[in-house]
């Protein structure tokens, strides 16, 4: 019987955790692609980090793999400007004239209720 010697890094990846590690890497890759494709401005970046810890003891090597992803964060909502007015808030700046006349939000709220 001859011993099969593994010398290629890519061959080792497929053997780690009986192939489950490679499957987990595939999942991270697919999630990164889906996230990037869903970006509203069609620009961004993702990072997938694979690390292998090799522990050697008297001719025996244990390889412990790990994978993690850094995906673009979902864009937060932008701020909406309001101005304080008579103990409440308003979307109309109090020092600017409204060319369409005053807006009464209380009347609009009653109409939609």
C-alpha angles and dihedrals in degrees: 000000000000124000116237109229116209114210103155121089092213091055090055092051091059092051099048113113088354092295096311092109092057089049090052090050089052090053092052090048093050092047091050092052092047091049093048093048090052095054110122096222093041092236131101145098139242131196126211114193122197119188131183122197112201117200115190125198121168099323094324118109123196114195117200114191129201133181130190136171134214108201128184111272119247108260112256122232114272120243121267116216119232131169126215114246130174095336095317138064133266137192089219119083106238093223095052124079117235109231091205096050130259119322118221108199092189090064092048091049091054092049093053095044 
